[in-house]
């Protein structure tokens, strides 16, 4: 049904909905459950996305975990929705808690090998690209900048030689 809304209007509505969601979280302070996907391509590059709402910075693909949904399943779903890619050999490498809009976001970090050519939907995701680790874009999300090196090291330590 939402696909019937023209993409430019949909992006505007997403920005407004995100603002409302941030206010709701500040008031209610729920424990949020989310996932992020550290997806590599065959060349060892990582997949990053930019949303049409929020900070506009590059992030790992991911999103919320539904009630009763397993983190690995949520990560596979979010990666497919946001980038049209699949994830081979997914595994969890970290669980972090970070402040978000006055509440706590418990994030499961899932890694694996990306399959497919990434592209954003032009609605929620305006860009989806692979980046070499030594050529990351300058406008990474702050949390990602702080954690990326550690996550990459952990992901590679668990990879077959």
N, C-alpha and C positions, 0 to 999 in steps of 0.2 A: 504494500500500500504506500509506504514512504517513497518508493521508487517513482511514483507518479508525480511527486513534487519536483520541479525543476532544480537542478543541482545548485545554482546560485542561491535560490531561496532556501533550500535545505541547509546550506552552510550557514546562512544567517540564523535560521531557527536553531541549529546546533549551538551556536555561540550563545544565544539567549538561554537555551536549556541548560547549558553548562554553568552560566551565572546563577541560575536558580538553584541548581544542584549544589554549588559551593555554599550558598546561603543556608540551604537545608542541612548540609553537613555541619556547618558552624553551630547551628541551633541544636540539632539532635545529637551530634557527636557519636554516630554509630561506629563500630569497628568495621572498617572496610576491608574486603578481601579481594586481592587482585593478583594478576600474573603479568610477567614480562617475558619475552622470548628473545634469548640471545642466539639468533640464527646465523650460521655461517654458510657461505657458499663453498664450492669446491676449491676456490683459490684462497680460502681463509678470511675473506672479507665478511664484515658483519652487516646485517640488515637493519636499517634505521628508517623511521617514519616521521612525518610532520603532520599534525592534526590541523584541521580547519578552525579549531577553537583552542583556547588555552594560551600557553606562552609562545607558540610558534617555533619552539626549539625542537631539535632532533631528539627522538626517543627510541627506545626499543619498542617494537610492536607489543601490544598487550591490552589488558582491560580488566573488567570486573569478573569475578568468579560467581556464578549463579548459586542460589541456595541448593545445597546438596550436590553441587558439581565438583568433581575432582579437579585439582589444580592443573594436572597434565591435560585433561580433556578441555578445560577452559583455555589453556594456552594454544592448543591445536585449533580450536574454534576461532579464537581471536586472531591468530596468525592468518588463517584462511580468509576471514572477513576483511581484515585490514590490508592484506597484501596479495591475496590469491595464491599464496605459497602453502606448501605442506611442509611438515617437519619430520625428518627421518631420525630414528633412534632418540626420541626425546627423553630427557632426564632432568630432574630437579637438582640444581647446584647451590641454591641459597634460599633462605626465607629471611626477609628483612622487615622491620617495622619503621615506617617513616611518617612524620607529621604531614597531614594534608588537610587544609582548610579547617584547622582547629580540631581535627580528630586524628586517629591513627589508621594508616593504610598498611595492612599486612600483605606483603607482596612475595609471591613464589616466583623465583627466577628459574626458567626452564631453558635448556639449551639443546641444540641438535643441528643437523644438517638441513638447510633449506632446499626445497625442491620446487622448481618453477621460476618464472620471471615475475618479480614483484611489480605491482602497480597499485596506486591508490585508486579509490573509487570516485574521487572528485567531489565527494560529499564530506565524509568524516576525515579521510586521509587525502591530503593534497600532494604528498610526495612519498615515495617508497623506493629506497636505493640501497645498494651494497656499497660499503666504504672499506678501503684498506685500513688496517689499524694504524698505519703511520701517515694516513691522509684523511683523518676524520674532519668533519665540518667544524668550523669554529663555534657554532652556536648549539652545542650539546646541552641538554638539560643538566642542571647542577648535580643532581643525585647520580646521574649516569656518569658524569665526569669523575665523581668521587669513587665510584664502585667498579667502573668498567675494567680496569687493569686486573683487579682481583678476580672478577668473574671470568674474564678471559683465561687467566692462569688456571683457575679451577676447572673450567670447561676443557681446556687442552690437556690437563693432567689426567682427566678421565677418558680421553680419547684413545682408541687403539693406536699403537705406534706404527 
